[in-house]
Amino acid sequence: VQLMESGGGSVQVGGSLRLSCAVSGYSFNRHCMGWFRQAPDKAREGVASIDADGTTDYSDSVKGRFTISRDNAKDTVYLQMNSLKPEDTAMYYCAFEEYYYPGSFDCGIGAEYNYEGKGTQVTVSS
């Protein structure tokens, strides 16, 4: 499985960015996809996830500002980030897990994925 992120960059406070993650090489039809971030000297934080049935999960820190979505035809997951704050500055990573049986993978912001991308930097300046 390969994941390729894009869409990071620098933006001012209150601005918006959209991250994309294209996935290839998977086998099963059910996928959990998500985003997590890590800032220097901070713990890794699950930001958002979306399950095969469209169920989403968000961290409290981004709820109401970020939206995760997926385009199954393009094998791509998106993270729309609005009202960005300096504390959103981090490396953002896409994550992916495929599973066969419904409910056999606990998809959420705390999920333990087997596949992760290389990351894309998001910098929010005041």
C-alpha positions as CSV (number, residue, x, y, z in Angstrom):
1,V,0.0,0.0,0.0
2,Q,1.3,3.4,-0.9
3,L,0.0,6.8,0.4
4,M,0.9,10.1,-1.2
5,E,0.0,13.3,0.6
6,S,-0.3,16.8,-0.9
7,G,-1.7,20.2,-0.1
8,G,0.4,21.4,2.9
9,G,1.9,24.8,3.0
10,S,2.0,28.1,4.9
11,V,-1.1,30.1,5.7
12,Q,-2.0,33.0,8.0
13,V,-4.2,32.6,11.1
14,G,-7.8,32.1,10.0
15,G,-6.9,30.8,6.6
16,S,-7.7,27.4,5.0
17,L,-5.9,24.5,3.5
18,R,-7.0,21.3,2.0
19,L,-4.8,18.2,2.3
20,S,-5.2,15.2,0.0
21,C,-4.0,11.7,0.3
22,A,-4.1,9.3,-2.6
23,V,-3.9,5.6,-1.8
24,S,-2.9,2.7,-4.1
25,G,-2.0,-0.9,-3.8
26,Y,-4.7,-2.1,-1.4
27,S,-6.7,-5.3,-1.6
28,F,-9.9,-5.2,0.5
29,N,-13.0,-3.1,-0.1
30,R,-13.2,-1.7,3.4
31,H,-10.9,1.0,4.4
32,C,-10.4,3.3,7.4
33,M,-8.6,6.4,6.5
34,G,-7.4,9.2,8.7
35,W,-5.0,12.0,9.5
36,F,-2.8,12.6,12.4
37,R,-0.3,15.3,13.1
38,Q,2.9,15.8,15.1
39,A,4.5,19.1,16.1
40,P,8.1,19.4,17.4
41,D,8.3,18.3,21.0
42,K,4.7,17.3,21.1
43,A,3.0,13.9,21.1
44,R,1.4,12.5,18.0
45,E,-2.3,13.5,17.8
46,G,-5.0,11.8,15.8
47,V,-6.9,14.5,14.0
48,A,-9.7,12.9,12.0
49,S,-10.8,9.6,10.6
50,I,-13.4,8.2,8.2
51,D,-14.6,4.7,8.0
52,A,-15.8,2.7,5.1
53,D,-19.4,3.5,5.9
54,G,-18.6,7.3,6.1
55,T,-18.5,7.4,9.9
56,T,-16.2,10.2,11.0
57,D,-14.3,11.0,14.1
58,Y,-12.5,14.2,15.1
59,S,-10.3,15.3,17.9
60,D,-11.8,18.0,20.1
61,S,-9.1,20.4,19.0
62,V,-10.3,20.5,15.4
63,K,-14.0,19.7,15.7
64,G,-16.0,22.3,13.8
65,R,-13.0,23.5,11.9
66,F,-11.7,20.5,10.0
67,T,-13.7,18.2,7.7
68,I,-12.5,14.8,6.5
69,S,-14.0,13.3,3.4
70,R,-13.2,10.6,0.9
71,D,-13.7,10.0,-2.8
72,N,-13.7,6.3,-3.3
73,A,-13.6,6.6,-7.1
74,K,-10.3,8.4,-6.8
75,D,-9.0,6.4,-3.8
76,T,-8.4,9.7,-2.1
77,V,-9.1,11.1,1.3
78,Y,-9.2,14.9,2.0
79,L,-8.8,17.0,5.1
80,Q,-10.4,20.5,4.7
81,M,-8.9,22.7,7.4
82,N,-10.6,26.0,8.1
83,S,-10.1,28.8,10.7
84,L,-6.5,27.6,11.1
85,K,-4.7,28.5,14.3
86,P,-0.9,28.7,15.1
87,E,-1.4,25.5,17.2
88,D,-2.4,23.6,14.1
89,T,1.2,24.0,12.9
90,A,2.6,20.4,12.5
91,M,3.5,17.7,10.1
92,Y,0.4,16.1,8.9
93,Y,0.3,12.4,8.0
94,C,-2.2,10.3,6.2
95,A,-3.0,6.9,7.5
96,F,-4.8,3.9,6.0
97,E,-6.0,0.5,7.1
98,E,-7.9,-2.1,5.1
99,Y,-10.0,-4.8,6.6
100,Y,-12.3,-7.5,5.4
101,Y,-15.1,-8.1,7.9
102,P,-17.4,-5.2,9.0
103,G,-16.4,-4.0,12.5
104,S,-13.1,-5.9,12.5
105,F,-11.1,-2.7,12.7
106,D,-11.7,0.0,15.3
107,C,-11.6,3.1,13.0
108,G,-11.2,6.4,14.9
109,I,-8.7,9.1,15.8
110,G,-7.0,6.6,18.1
111,A,-6.7,3.8,15.5
112,E,-3.5,2.0,15.0
113,Y,-2.9,2.0,11.3
114,N,-0.5,-0.2,9.4
115,Y,0.1,2.3,6.7
116,E,1.1,5.9,6.9
117,G,2.4,8.5,4.5
118,K,5.5,10.5,4.7
119,G,3.8,13.7,5.8
120,T,3.1,17.2,4.6
121,Q,4.0,20.3,6.6
122,V,1.3,22.8,7.6
123,T,2.5,26.1,9.1
124,V,0.1,28.7,10.4
125,S,1.5,32.1,11.2
126,S,0.0,35.0,13.1
